[in-house]
Every structure is written in structure tokens, then in C-alpha cells.
Amino acid sequence: MRTLTVSLAERGYPIHIARDLLADADLLAPHLENDSVAVVTNTTVAPLYLARLRETLRTLGIRPLEIILPDGEQYKNWQTLQRIFDALLEARCERKSTLIALGGGVIGDMGGFAAACYQRGMPFIQAPTTLLAQVDSSVGGKTAINHPLGKNMIGAFHQPRLVLADIGTLHSLPERELSAGLAEVIKYGLIRDADFLAWLETHMDGLRARDEALLAEAIHRSCAHKAAIVATDEREHGARALLNLGHTFGHAIEAGAGYGVWLHGEGVAAGTMMAARLSAAQGWITAAEIKRVERLFTAAGLPTRGPALGARRYLDLMRHDKKIENGRLRFVLLKAIGQAIVSDTPTEPEILAAIKTSCPADGDGPSGGGDPAG
């Protein structure tokens, strides 16, 4: 088992990475304040992993409250969040009850947001079952729901007590969701670790074949980068914004296409290509480097072109982004491969050109989606 610690000013918490962690009661027990536990999951993940977690908790004398939500990004809203609150209240859960989020990024975000709000804050544990959640959304305490005008616009910072990244759950992931997670892995190489990016280029076939040793290495290195950034900037006042490479464009894709049509990682991949072209317009990276990024996303099974929403529509959607500051759009761009910065210098014509170059004349790209199964 590999273990990392997210070190914060008030406290830290561990990230464990290994197979069969959902069955390890010894890892869970120190982080439970009493025998009141609620497990939030969804209709896809529950048949696969809920029984395993239930039995682990029962070895500790705990009969968990089980809250099973519908599956999909389109359900990451107030109405579904209310179902969590209803269940917690009906079961008379207390402030020291623990909420465990068992699922992908949607479940982690909603479960964490519910935990942040319920009685003004209850402890929670992240048990991510997708690659994207294991390398990104389960770490760092960002929790949120979507609004029709923007993704993750309503939320709170609420750090978990523990993250259990059970690699065994990745074997049940559909291929498309595994690729979506690889987009966030590639991001870490692009923003701060050129050597890791080269490693990914060498090992992408093995990662897509679900080689557990390679997956463990990729998850560990990704989480180490995120933990280091979060430790210096928990609430995104500075360096943490670099983790949003491709996200300003990507969130516009998700909102504009309709939540759930494009998976988050797919939007990030296409959005990163737009960010790469915008970086080139600033004179920072070359056309050859753009092609290098494109080849890696293609090797990961990810789209490199966004849907044809119309460049002006992209711009309108991006103006609802959280990274707006003093009315100006701020982008995470690449000064070089392995070195990212936040910039508000791109002009509107440059932004529109990057979008137009990165989108087909027609067609909507990937379809389907939801909170991954793994």
C-alpha cells in the first residue's frame, strides 16, 4: 500500500492507494467518531461495491445508513442533494456521524457538499471508485453541485478525514471513463512535471490495459502533486488555480452540451487543447508541442476537439466561470511543457480563434456519460 498525506494548517489526512481497501476495517476505524455512518453512493456503484463496504463496517459493529442516488452528472443538483439531507434527518444522524462517499466524482462532490452543510459540518470519508476521482476530485476538499449556468458554481471547501483509493475498483470501469480519468493524470504532467508527462507517453498503453503497478504509480504521482499544491493553497487563492488547466473551456463544454453528454475528463482534454492553442498565441509553446499534447490525449482515448457550440456561446458560458476576477477571464496556460501559469492577458480575438481552431464545423463529439461505474 502506498500512502500520502495532505498536510494542512489545521490538520492532515492520509490518501491510501492499493487494492482491496474497501475491505480493510483497520483503515476506516480510526476515522469514525462513533457508530453512526451514512454511505452515499449511486445506482451503478451500489451493486458493485456497497456490499463489500457494508460488511467491512459491520465488522466494526456498524450498520450503515445507505443512501443510493440516481447515476449521472445531470443529477448533481439541489434536488438530489436534498435527498441526502432527507435521509440524514430521517435517520437522526448527528454532527459526529460520518458520511462516506462511495463512487466517482459526482458522488464525491455531492456527498462532500452534503457533509459540509449538514449541521454546519460533519466528518466524511472519500472512497473514490473511478480513476478521475482517485487522482483529482477526492483530494483537496472541493465539494459542489452544478447550476444550469455553470458547473460546480455552488459548493464549499470541506476536507475529508481519509481517502481510500481502491485500485481494484478500476477494473469495472468502462473504457470511456478510464480515459476520462487519464485526462486529469495528463494534466499534472503538463502543469508541473515534464518527466511525468514523458513517463505517461511511454506507459499509456499499459495504463489503458489496467496494469495495476502502472495505475498505482500514476495515481501516486498525481496525488502527490495535488497534495503538495493543496498544502500551500487550500482555498485556491494562488497556486491551486493551476490545477484548472483546460477546465474553463471544459466546463463550458459540459454546460453547453448538457451535463452528462460529455464526461468531465473529455471536456478537460478538449479544453486543454484550446488552452494549448491560446498558449501558443502568446508565443509560449510551439506548434510541435501542441501536436505532442494532442498525440498523448489521442493515445489516452480522449477527444481533442470540442463540440460545435459556436465560439460566442463558449465565451458566454466561460463568463460564468469561477475564475473570473474583476470581470476578466483568467486562464491556466502553458509557459512551457511542465510549467503552467494563470493569465488574464489573452485578447477576445485570440480566445475566439483558439476555440474555432479546436472545434469541428458540426457534430457534438462524445455522447452518453454519467458517474462512472468502477
C-alpha positions in Angstrom: 0.0 0.0 0.0 1.2 3.5 -0.9 0.2 6.3 1.5 0.4 10.1 1.1 -0.5 12.8 3.5 -2.3 16.0 2.6 -0.7 18.4 5.1 -2.9 21.4 6.0 -2.5 24.2 8.6 -5.2 22.7 11.0 -4.7 19.0 10.3 -3.7 16.5 7.6 -5.3 13.4 6.3 -4.0 10.2 4.5 -4.5 9.0 1.0 -4.1 5.2 0.8 -3.6 3.6 -2.6 -3.9 -0.1 -3.0 -6.2 -3.0 -4.0 -9.0 -4.2 -1.7 -9.0 -1.1 0.6 -12.8 -1.2 0.9 -12.4 -4.4 2.8 -9.9 -3.0 5.3 -11.7 -2.1 8.6 -8.4 -1.1 10.3 -8.0 1.8 7.9 -11.5 3.1 8.5 -11.9 2.6 12.2 -9.6 5.5 13.4 -11.5 8.0 11.3 -15.0 7.2 12.7 -16.1 9.2 15.7 -19.0 6.9 16.6 -21.1 4.1 15.2 -23.3 6.3 13.1 -22.3 6.1 9.5 -24.1 7.0 6.3 -22.8 5.7 2.9 -23.8 7.8 -0.1 -23.5 6.0 -3.5 -25.4 5.6 -6.7 -27.4 3.0 -8.6 -24.4 2.0 -10.7 -21.8 1.7 -8.0 -24.0 0.2 -5.3 -24.4 -3.2 -6.9 -20.7 -3.5 -7.4 -19.2 -2.3 -4.1 -21.8 -1.3 -1.5 -22.0 -4.9 0.0 -18.2 -5.0 0.4 -18.2 -1.7 2.3 -21.3 -2.7 4.3 -19.6 -5.9 5.5 -16.4 -4.0 6.5 -18.4 -1.6 8.6 -20.3 -4.5 10.2 -17.1 -6.0 11.4 -16.8 -2.7 13.4 -20.3 -3.2 14.8 -21.8 -0.5 12.4 -25.0 -0.9 10.4 -24.7 2.0 7.9 -27.4 4.1 6.6 -27.4 3.6 2.8 -28.3 6.5 0.5 -28.5 5.4 -3.1 -28.8 8.2 -5.7 -29.5 8.2 -9.4 -26.4 8.0 -11.6 -25.2 10.9 -13.7 -23.8 14.4 -13.9 -27.3 15.6 -14.7 -28.4 14.7 -11.1 -25.6 16.8 -9.5 -28.2 19.4 -8.4 -30.2 20.8 -5.4 -33.0 18.2 -5.9 -30.6 15.2 -5.5 -28.7 16.9 -2.7 -32.0 17.3 -0.8 -32.4 13.5 -0.9 -29.2 13.2 1.1 -30.4 15.7 3.7 -33.8 14.0 3.9 -32.2 10.6 4.6 -29.7 12.0 7.2 -32.5 13.8 9.0 -34.9 10.9 9.0 -32.2 8.6 10.4 -31.4 11.3 13.1 -27.8 11.5 12.0 -25.7 13.7 14.3 -22.9 16.2 13.8 -20.4 13.5 14.7 -21.9 10.9 12.3 -19.6 10.1 9.4 -20.6 10.3 5.7 -18.7 8.0 3.3 -18.9 9.0 -0.4 -18.6 5.7 -2.4 -18.4 6.5 -6.1 -17.0 8.7 -8.7 -16.6 12.5 -8.9 -20.3 13.3 -8.8 -20.9 11.2 -5.7 -17.8 12.6 -4.0 -18.7 16.2 -4.8 -22.3 15.8 -3.7 -21.5 13.7 -0.6 -18.8 16.1 0.4 -21.1 19.2 -0.1 -23.9 17.5 2.0 -21.3 16.8 4.7 -20.1 20.4 4.6 -23.7 21.7 5.1 -25.4 19.1 7.4 -25.5 20.6 10.9 -22.8 23.0 9.6 -20.3 20.3 9.0 -20.0 16.6 9.6 -16.9 14.3 9.0 -16.7 12.5 5.8 -14.5 10.0 4.0 -13.8 9.7 0.3 -13.9 6.2 -1.2 -13.4 7.0 -4.9 -14.2 4.3 -7.4 -13.1 6.0 -10.6 -9.6 7.0 -11.9 -10.7 10.6 -12.2 -11.9 10.7 -8.6 -8.9 8.9 -7.3 -6.4 11.3 -8.9 -8.3 14.5 -8.6 -11.8 15.2 -7.2 -11.5 13.1 -4.0 -8.4 15.0 -2.8 -8.4 18.6 -1.7 -11.8 19.3 -0.2 -13.6 20.9 -3.1 -17.3 20.0 -3.0 -20.1 21.3 -5.1 -23.2 20.9 -7.2 -23.9 22.2 -10.7 -26.2 25.1 -11.8 -27.7 25.3 -15.3 -25.5 28.3 -15.9 -22.2 26.8 -14.7 -20.5 23.7 -13.4 -19.6 23.4 -9.7 -20.8 27.0 -9.1 -22.4 26.2 -5.7 -20.3 24.5 -3.1 -17.9 24.6 -0.2 -14.4 23.6 0.9 -14.7 20.7 3.2 -11.7 18.3 3.6 -12.2 14.6 4.1 -10.8 12.7 7.0 -9.5 9.9 4.8 -9.2 9.0 1.1 -9.3 5.3 0.2 -8.2 4.8 -3.5 -9.0 1.1 -4.1 -7.3 0.3 -7.4 -9.4 -2.9 -7.7 -12.5 -0.8 -8.5 -10.9 0.4 -11.7 -11.3 -3.0 -13.3 -15.0 -2.5 -13.6 -14.7 1.0 -15.2 -16.0 1.3 -18.8 -13.2 2.2 -21.2 -14.6 5.7 -21.7 -14.5 6.5 -18.0 -11.0 5.2 -17.6 -9.9 7.5 -20.4 -11.7 10.4 -18.8 -9.6 9.9 -15.7 -6.4 9.9 -17.7 -7.1 13.4 -18.8 -6.6 14.6 -15.2 -3.4 12.5 -14.9 -2.0 14.1 -18.1 -2.8 17.5 -16.6 -0.3 17.0 -13.8 2.5 16.4 -16.3 1.5 19.4 -18.3 1.4 21.9 -15.4 4.4 20.9 -13.3 6.2 17.7 -14.2 7.6 17.2 -17.7 9.3 14.0 -16.7 5.9 12.5 -15.6 4.5 13.5 -19.0 7.2 11.6 -20.7 6.6 8.6 -18.5 2.9 8.8 -19.5 3.8 8.8 -23.2 5.9 5.6 -22.6 3.3 3.8 -20.5 -0.1 4.9 -21.9 -0.8 1.5 -23.4 -0.2 -0.2 -20.1 -2.4 2.2 -18.2 -5.2 1.7 -20.6 -4.7 -2.1 -20.2 -5.2 -1.5 -16.4 -1.8 -2.7 -15.4 -2.1 -2.3 -11.6 1.5 -1.4 -10.9 1.4 1.4 -13.6 -2.0 2.6 -12.3 -0.7 2.7 -8.7 2.3 4.8 -9.9 0.2 7.2 -11.9 -2.3 7.7 -9.0 0.5 8.1 -6.5 2.4 10.7 -8.6 -0.9 12.6 -9.4 -2.0 12.7 -5.8 1.5 13.7 -4.7 1.3 16.7 -7.0 -2.2 17.6 -5.9 -1.4 17.2 -2.2 1.6 19.5 -2.5 -0.4 22.2 -4.2 -3.3 21.9 -1.8 -1.0 22.1 1.2 0.3 25.5 0.1 -3.1 26.9 -1.1 -6.1 25.1 0.4 -8.7 27.6 -0.8 -7.4 28.4 -4.2 -6.0 31.9 -3.7 -2.9 31.2 -5.8 -1.1 28.1 -6.9 -4.1 25.8 -6.7 -5.7 27.5 -9.7 -3.1 25.8 -11.8 -5.0 22.6 -11.3 -7.7 24.0 -13.6 -5.7 23.6 -16.8 -8.4 23.2 -19.6 -11.2 23.5 -17.1 -12.5 26.9 -18.1 -13.1 25.7 -21.6 -14.0 22.2 -20.4 -16.7 23.4 -18.0 -18.2 25.4 -20.9 -18.3 22.2 -23.0 -20.1 20.3 -20.2 -22.6 23.0 -19.6 -23.2 23.9 -23.2 -23.6 20.3 -24.4 -25.8 19.4 -21.4 -24.5 17.8 -18.2 -23.6 14.2 -18.8 -23.3 14.3 -22.5 -19.5 14.9 -22.2 -17.7 13.3 -19.3 -15.6 15.8 -17.3 -12.3 14.3 -18.4 -13.4 14.6 -22.0 -14.2 18.2 -21.6 -10.9 18.8 -19.9 -9.0 17.1 -22.7 -10.7 19.2 -25.4 -10.4 22.3 -23.2 -6.7 21.7 -22.7 -6.2 21.7 -26.5 -7.9 25.1 -26.6 -5.7 26.3 -23.8 -2.6 24.9 -25.6 -3.5 26.9 -28.7 -4.1 30.0 -26.6 -0.7 29.5 -25.0 0.9 29.3 -28.5 -0.9 32.6 -29.4 1.0 34.2 -26.5 4.3 32.9 -28.0 4.9 30.4 -25.2 4.7 27.0 -26.8 5.3 25.8 -30.3 3.0 24.1 -32.9 5.1 20.9 -32.4 4.4 21.0 -28.7 0.6 21.3 -29.4 0.9 18.2 -31.6 2.7 16.4 -28.7 -0.2 17.2 -26.4 -2.7 16.1 -29.0 -1.0 12.8 -29.6 -1.0 12.0 -25.9 -4.7 12.7 -25.5 -5.4 10.6 -28.6 -3.3 7.8 -27.2 -5.4 8.0 -24.0 -8.6 7.6 -26.0 -9.7 11.2 -25.4 -11.3 13.8 -27.8 -9.1 16.7 -28.9 -11.8 18.8 -30.4 -14.8 20.4 -28.7 -18.4 20.3 -29.7 -19.7 22.9 -32.2 -21.4 25.2 -29.7 -20.3 28.3 -31.5 -17.3 30.4 -30.3 -19.5 33.2 -28.9 -21.5 30.6 -27.0 -18.3 29.3 -25.4 -17.3 32.8 -24.5 -20.7 33.4 -22.8 -20.5 30.2 -20.9 -17.0 30.9 -19.7 -18.1 34.2 -18.3 -19.9 32.2 -15.6 -16.6 30.6 -14.6 -15.4 30.8 -11.0 -12.0 32.1 -12.3 -13.4 35.4 -13.4 -11.6 38.2 -11.4 -12.5 41.8 -11.7 -14.7 41.0 -14.7 -11.8 39.4 -16.6 -11.5 35.8 -17.7 -8.4 34.1 -16.2 -6.9 31.1 -18.0 -4.4 28.5 -16.9 -1.9 28.4 -19.8 1.4 26.7 -20.6 4.5 28.8 -20.5 6.2 25.5 -21.4 5.5 21.8 -21.2 5.6 21.2 -17.4 5.2 24.8 -16.5 1.7 26.5 -16.2 0.7 30.0 -15.2 -2.6 31.9 -14.6 -3.1 34.7 -17.1 -5.7 37.2 -18.0 -3.7 38.7 -21.0 -5.4 36.8 -23.9 -7.5 39.0 -26.0 -11.0 38.2 -27.1 -9.9 37.6 -30.7 -7.2 35.2 -29.5 -9.7 33.3 -27.3 -12.2 33.0 -30.2 -9.5 31.8 -32.6 -8.4 29.1 -30.1 -12.0 27.9 -29.8 -12.7 27.9 -33.6 -9.5 26.1 -34.3 -10.4 23.4 -31.8 -13.9 22.7 -32.8 -15.5 20.8 -35.8 -17.8 22.6 -38.2 -20.6 20.4 -36.9 -21.3 17.4 -34.7 -21.3 17.2 -30.9 -18.5 14.9 -30.1 -18.9 12.2 -27.4 -22.3 11.3 -26.2 -23.6 9.5 -23.1 -21.9 9.5 -19.8 -22.8 9.7 -16.1 -21.0 8.9 -12.9 -18.7 6.0 -13.9 -19.3 2.6 -12.7 -16.0 1.5 -11.3 
